[in-house]
């Protein structure tokens, strides 16, 4: 069996300087330049590698979930910085509120909440308050 001593995820962007500005300047994450990309250090110490790809195609799925104490406050803060959350079509299976936040209907106002937005390369990210 392979001895695994760690792990990290990665995703591509089309413009590393724009990614640095967004992830460090806007979201406040730590980053180190490495091999032409960025090694992001997330709260808690996990790391994600953001690498340049000339023929980058944005991920259509969520590539990074950012845990926040309060999803409403996080959405408000993102909006104030000019970052709009994605407003997917609300349905019975996925009931979204007016701010594009999906909530667990059984958890109440302080329970689970998630909202999605995009980085400058079009990758899907989320802010999430776990229940």
Buried (B, 14 or more C-beta within 10 A) or exposed (E): EEEEEEEEEEBBBBEBEEBBEBBBEBBEBEBEEEEEBBBBBBEEEEBBBBBBEEEBEBBEEEBBBBBBEEBBEBBEBBEEEEBEBEBEEEEEEEEBBEBBBBBEEEEEEEBBBBBBBBBBBEBBBBBBBEE
